Amino acid sequence: MNINTSWYKQFWPWFLILLPATAVVASIATLILAAQNADSLVVDDYYKQAMEINRDLSKIEHAQKIGLAANLSISNNKLYIEVSALKNKIKLAPVVTLFFNHPTYASRDFSVVLIQSEQKVQGDKLKAFYSSKADSKAINLLSHGAWYVRLLPLNKDWQLNGKIKNNKTRIQLFAD
């Protein structure tokens, strides 16, 4: 190594500059990632959400009283639901809504409206059959990961819950 060589032509000054420069670049990248991927699980108005949970519990209790249960199936890019209830306890709604909630990404949540196609009485049970319009985008979303499912009529008197996991094409919805 020549002593008369300029500092910028030598290895060690550049090596010593590279170490803090790497830390600066890494911290800027971390800051950008944190800003773009904000935590959607934190809620500003937690009290209001807690009150909504209590309302949901009353809907679930009502569903238990009237013996509601449902089966959700996915076929041919459509959603099909068979809802059963105790006869003479309720008149099943002509339209219901399925809410799909992703456990970690609120931006992926969506809902689907289903229309009743048939209603019949079997023993002490009233059964209604619902179907959705064909929606390949929604069906494709459901095939990725786990989803929480809520079934509600338009008047929101009762609620059934379930969970889709591992690409199942048939799940049960319960009042729990």
Legacy VTK file of the C-alpha trace (Angstrom):
# vtk DataFile Version 3.0
C-alpha trace
ASCII
DATASET POLYDATA
POINTS 176 float
0.000 0.000 0.000
1.357 3.327 -1.038
1.293 6.048 1.643
0.866 8.772 -0.955
-2.391 7.223 -2.287
-5.529 9.347 -1.818
-7.915 8.262 0.957
-10.794 7.557 -1.438
-8.661 5.015 -3.311
-8.130 2.907 -0.206
-10.311 0.071 1.137
-10.686 0.887 4.876
-12.317 4.313 4.668
-15.009 2.918 2.344
-15.512 -0.087 4.600
-15.987 2.177 7.628
-18.447 4.393 5.705
-20.402 1.350 4.432
-21.337 0.068 7.913
-23.371 3.132 9.075
-24.717 3.676 5.551
-26.157 0.141 5.613
-27.886 0.871 8.935
-29.396 4.080 7.511
-30.743 2.268 4.419
-32.183 -0.564 6.564
-33.934 1.868 8.920
-35.450 3.800 5.988
-36.729 0.510 4.504
-38.223 -0.443 7.885
-39.930 2.939 8.179
-41.451 2.585 4.699
-42.734 -0.941 5.479
-44.251 0.209 8.772
-46.021 3.132 7.113
-47.445 1.032 4.262
-48.628 -1.893 6.402
-50.417 -0.260 9.314
-51.917 -2.596 11.902
-55.611 -2.922 11.061
-56.393 -4.839 14.254
-56.138 -1.784 16.522
-59.490 -0.015 16.861
-59.855 3.640 17.817
-63.293 3.322 19.400
-62.948 0.107 21.398
-65.933 0.919 23.659
-68.309 1.148 20.705
-67.011 -2.166 19.349
-67.505 -3.820 22.755
-71.117 -2.655 22.777
-71.602 -4.143 19.307
-70.264 -7.469 20.586
-72.934 -7.431 23.310
-75.605 -6.807 20.666
-74.215 -9.719 18.652
-74.537 -11.955 21.713
-78.255 -11.181 21.966
-78.646 -12.130 18.287
-76.869 -15.426 18.946
-79.065 -16.137 21.991
-82.166 -15.482 19.877
-80.875 -17.896 17.223
-80.362 -20.556 19.901
-83.939 -20.090 21.199
-85.461 -20.685 17.783
-83.152 -23.616 16.994
-81.378 -22.054 14.034
-78.571 -23.847 12.238
-77.214 -23.636 8.708
-74.961 -25.399 6.224
-72.898 -23.368 3.782
-71.624 -25.006 0.611
-69.585 -23.669 -2.280
-70.138 -25.051 -5.766
-69.888 -23.736 -9.339
-68.713 -20.276 -8.171
-71.885 -19.894 -6.080
-72.662 -19.990 -2.387
-75.551 -22.146 -1.178
-77.059 -22.101 2.306
-79.576 -24.402 3.909
-81.070 -22.811 7.045
-83.191 -24.785 9.473
-85.215 -23.548 12.458
-87.882 -24.886 14.775
-91.274 -24.779 13.076
-93.700 -22.070 14.301
-90.864 -20.162 16.041
-89.839 -17.904 13.157
-90.562 -16.984 9.582
-87.289 -17.215 7.701
-86.308 -14.105 5.760
-86.396 -14.098 1.941
-82.925 -12.490 1.829
-79.884 -13.109 4.047
-76.382 -11.692 4.040
-73.153 -13.588 4.566
-70.272 -11.564 5.992
-66.763 -12.894 5.460
-64.100 -11.495 7.780
-60.416 -12.183 7.333
-58.693 -12.767 10.710
-55.817 -10.364 10.030
-56.607 -8.124 7.035
-59.717 -5.965 7.424
-59.266 -4.753 3.850
-60.141 -8.241 2.573
-63.547 -8.407 4.337
-66.593 -8.664 2.074
-70.245 -9.675 2.114
-72.554 -11.630 -0.188
-76.347 -11.397 -0.436
-78.255 -14.670 -0.838
-81.859 -15.006 -1.989
-84.260 -17.708 -0.852
-85.139 -20.183 -3.572
-87.248 -22.689 -1.624
-88.828 -23.194 1.797
-90.331 -26.376 3.189
-91.354 -28.083 6.410
-89.703 -31.344 7.464
-91.085 -32.740 10.718
-90.666 -30.087 13.411
-88.154 -28.126 11.313
-88.635 -25.301 8.844
-85.977 -25.336 6.124
-85.081 -22.600 3.685
-82.605 -22.794 0.805
-80.648 -19.758 -0.371
-78.190 -19.153 -3.198
-75.967 -16.314 -4.380
-75.151 -15.027 -7.821
-72.033 -16.507 -9.414
-68.990 -14.677 -8.048
-65.663 -16.258 -8.959
-63.683 -13.437 -7.308
-65.280 -14.055 -3.891
-64.946 -17.828 -4.215
-61.282 -17.424 -5.153
-60.673 -15.239 -2.082
-62.210 -17.892 0.182
-59.747 -20.488 -1.070
-56.857 -18.536 0.494
-56.524 -18.941 4.255
-59.086 -18.893 7.033
-62.245 -16.756 7.150
-64.818 -16.022 9.844
-68.384 -16.227 8.554
-71.505 -14.505 9.925
-75.000 -15.094 8.544
-77.671 -12.474 9.261
-81.125 -11.682 7.866
-81.750 -8.146 6.626
-83.511 -7.173 9.881
-80.504 -8.536 11.869
-82.686 -10.347 14.446
-80.417 -13.385 14.672
-76.898 -14.412 13.758
-75.104 -17.657 12.931
-71.317 -18.016 12.956
-68.776 -20.317 11.370
-65.239 -20.547 10.098
-63.901 -21.541 6.687
-60.505 -23.165 6.856
-58.319 -25.254 4.569
-60.346 -24.715 1.384
-63.436 -26.513 2.706
-66.413 -26.402 0.373
-68.984 -27.231 3.069
-69.175 -25.797 6.585
-71.730 -25.621 9.349
-72.905 -22.352 10.879
-73.985 -22.349 14.522
-75.484 -20.013 17.076
-72.381 -19.835 19.278
LINES 1 177
176 0 1 2 3 4 5 6 7 8 9 10 11 12 13 14 15 16 17 18 19 20 21 22 23 24 25 26 27 28 29 30 31 32 33 34 35 36 37 38 39 40 41 42 43 44 45 46 47 48 49 50 51 52 53 54 55 56 57 58 59 60 61 62 63 64 65 66 67 68 69 70 71 72 73 74 75 76 77 78 79 80 81 82 83 84 85 86 87 88 89 90 91 92 93 94 95 96 97 98 99 100 101 102 103 104 105 106 107 108 109 110 111 112 113 114 115 116 117 118 119 120 121 122 123 124 125 126 127 128 129 130 131 132 133 134 135 136 137 138 139 140 141 142 143 144 145 146 147 148 149 150 151 152 153 154 155 156 157 158 159 160 161 162 163 164 165 166 167 168 169 170 171 172 173 174 175
